[in-house]
Amino acid sequence: MSARVEEITEKVISQIERDYPEGLKKAVDPDFQHALYTVQKNYGRTGDADLGDLLVDLLVDRSKQDKRDLLQIVLNESLEIVPKLTSGQVANLSILFLCCYTIDSGVVNDEQLGLYFDKNILPLADQLVKSASSFQHLQFTGCGSAQMISRSLEECFLAQYPGLFSKGFTRDEADVELLPIRTRRKFLMACLNDSERLQVRFQNTASLTAMYDEHGVDEANRLIIDRLFNLGRMSHAEVRAKCIELRGYMEQVFSLWSVSDFRSFTLTSVGMAIGHANMKRIAGNFGALSQWIE
């Protein structure tokens, strides 16, 4: 056990030196020392390499917090909870975090969507667990809770990347001609899924709103573009078929989601922190946790 403690301590120091050298000053902080002891204790007991990497990532994020705020409290709690979860349950938190709480602004066409699946979902696909008891345990440990309202994976993708799942519209069936020519050129393009039709250029409402502000689009034209943006959305069956056509392994993910508590499970701040840390471990840089927990 002492060898494992030494191993994980060296890993913590090495990663803090690399990612956030200022964090080494926390060594004298009693709360950080307790967090480090938690990592040493849990890795010392199990020797699980994946658990060790996850604990280190969480502790490095903890080292970046200078005051006792919500984020620090959540990360401290996450260090206690992770050892109580199986790798499958951590994978469940990760894919829920990925698909329900994040958007990758770099995914703007089918090729990039397929690469996004390869990078973020493929490493999790075979680890996911659908048993009700697994989700009950996640709820018991404070990682999330089951809600009355459910949402399908298809709905998640439609909400995150509506532009990728558009069947477009024709000039005849829409108010295209009401838009100024310059606005049309800025905001419309050939449909990604049917080159004979048009669609709004931007992939989600956040990027669309930002462009409204940047180009000073007035309220009347915003209303027209908003309506066009929502025209021609694929059905759930079409979304699923497209994703599976891009990457065959997505059939397994859709099927598992549709018959399990993935449909209704929402994450707490602790569940988000664990899912975020595991996604960062799998995919590399994943944005600061403070984007989701303030």
N, C-alpha and C positions, 0 to 999 in steps of 0.2 A: 504493500500500500504506500509506503514512504516513497518508493520509486515513482509511482503514479502521481503523487502529490508534487514531487519535484518536477516531473515532466510537464504537468499542467501549469505550474507556476511559471516555468520558463516560457511556456507558450503564451501565457497572459502577458508577461513582460515584453516578449518579442513583438507581439501584435500591437500592444499599446505604443511601443517605441516607433513602430512603422506607421500606425494609423493616427495616433494622437499623443505625441510625446509629452504634452502638457499633463496628460493623465497620470504620469508617474509621480507627480507631486501629491496625488491622492493617497499615496502609501501610508501617510501618517494619519489619515482620516479614519476614525474608529468605525464609521458606517461602511466605508469602502473595505476596510480590513475584514469586517464581518461578511461582506459580499464575497470577497476573495476566499475566505474560509469555507463558505457555502460551496463554491466551485471546487475547491480542493477536496472537501469531504465527499461530495457526490461523485466526482470523477474517481477519487480514490477507492470508493466502494465498488464501482462498476467497471471501470477501465474501458467503457464504451467510447470508441473514437468519435462517432458522430455526436453523441451527447457532449463529449468534451469540447468539440468544435463549437457547438451551439452555445454552451455555457461561456466559452471564451468570448464569442461575439457579443453576447448579452452583457458580459462584464466590461468589455471595451466600450460599449455604448454607455454603460453606467459610469465609466470613468470620465465621460464628457460632460456630466452634469455637475455644475458647481454649487447648486443649492438644492435644498430638500423640497422639490416641487413634485407635481403629479408624475412626470416622466421618470424621475428617480425612484419614486415609490413603486411604480409599475415595474420597472426593471428589477428592483430588489425582489419583488414578489415573483416575477418570472423565473428568477434564478432558483427559487424554492419549488416552483411548480414543475418545471421541465423534467426533473428526474422522476416525477410521478406519472409521466406519460410514456406510452409506447412510441416507437418510430412511426407507426401507422397513424396514431392520433396527431403527432406533430405534422405529418404530411397532410392530414385533413385540415388542420389549422392553416397550413401554408397555402393550400389551394383555395380555401375560403377567402383568405386575405387577398390573394392574387386576383381572384375572379370577381369578388364583390366590393373590394375597397380600392383598387388601383386601376390606373389607365397608363398605358405606355404610348406617349405621344409620337414615338417613332414608328408605330405600326400604321402605315398608310396605304398598304396594298396587300394582295394575297401572298406574295412572296415573303414579305416581312411578317405577316400573320403566321405563316407556317414556321418561320424561324423562331418567332415568339413562342409558339407551342413547343418546339424542340428544346429551347433554352429553359423554359419555366415549368412546363407541364409534364413533358416526357420523363424527367427524373423523378417525378412524384407518382406517376400513373400506376405503377405496380405496387406502391406502398399503401395506397388509399384503402381505408376500411369502411365498410358500410353498416356494421352491426349496431343495433340500437344501444347496446350496452357501452360501446365505445363513446358514443355521443353523450350518454348519461354520465359517463365518467368525466368527459370534458366539461360538462355542466357542473358536476360535483366539485371539480378543481377550480372553478371560477373562470374558465376560458371562454365560456359562451353560454347561450341559452336557446332553447327551441321556442319559436314564435308560432302564433296561430296562422300568420300569413306566410305562404311559401313562394319561392321564386325559382324558376328553372335556370339551368346553365345557359340555355338559349336566351333567356331574358337578360341575364348578366352581360352576355356579349353584345346584345342589341343596345343595352344602355351604355356600355363602354365604347363601342366602336360602330355606331349606327351607319357611318358612311361606308363601311366595308360590306354591309349587309343591305344595300339599297338595290332595288330593281330599276330605279330611276323614273323619269317622266318624259313625256314628249312636250314640245312647244305648244301643241294644240290643247292638251288637257291641263295645262298649268298657266299661271299668270306671268310667264317669262317675259312677254312683250311689254309688261307694265314697268319692268325694271329699266333704269337707264343703261345704255350700252356699256358704259365703263363699269357699272356695278355687276352686270352680267359677266363680264370678262374676269372680274376679280373673284366672284363668288360661285360661278357655275363651271362645270367641266363635263367631259364625256363620262358616262356612267362606267364604273369599274367592272360591272357585271354584264353590261350590254352597251357596246360602243355606239349603237344607233339611238340611244337615249341620253338624257342629261341627269346630273345630280348636283347637289350642293357640294362644293369642293372640300369643305372641312369635315373632319372625322367625328367630332363630338361638339356638344353645345358650348363647352368652355372655350375651345379654340375659335368657334364661330363668334361668340360674344366678344372675344378679344379683338377680332378683326373688325367687327362693327365699330368698336370704339376707336381703333386705329385709323379707320377710313372715314369716320364721321357719318356713318349711314343713318339716315333719319328713321323715325319710328314707322312710317308707312312702308318703307322698303324693308325694314326689319321684319315686319309682319308677313310680307310676301315671302321673303327668304325662309323665315321660320316654317311657313306652311309647306314650302317646297322641300325643306329639309326632312319633313316627316312623311312626305309622299313616297309610296312605293317600297315601304319596308318589307323585308322578307318575312314570311311566316316562320314560326318556330321550327317546323319540319324542314324548311329551306335552309335556315341557319345551321341546323344540325348536319344536314346533308353536305353543305359547303365545307364545314370544318372537317368532316370525316373524309371528304374527297381530298382535302389538302393534306391531312395526316390521318392514316387509318386507325392509329391507336386512340384517336379521340372518341371513337365509338364506345370503347370501354369506359372512358371517363363520363360521357353523357349517360350511358346506361346505369352506371353506379350512382351518379347524382340523382337520377330520376326515381330510384327505388329506395332511397335512404333519407336520413335526416339532414343531408346537405341542403335539401330544398327549403328548410325552415330555420336553420341554425345561424344565429348572429354572434359575432365575436365581442367579447369584452375588451378592455384596454390590454389586459394580460394576454388574451388570445391573440390580439393583433401584434403585440410585442414578440411573442414566440413565433408566430407565422412570419413576421418581417425578418427576424433573425435567421430563420431557416431558409427563407427565399434569398437572403443576402449570401448565405453560405452556398447555396446551389447556383445562383445566377450571377454572383459578384455584386457590384455596386447596385444598390436598390433604393437610393434616396434615404434621407434621414428620417428616423422614426418620428421626429417632432412634426413631420407633415401630417401625421394622423393623430398624435397624442400631444396636446399642448400643456 
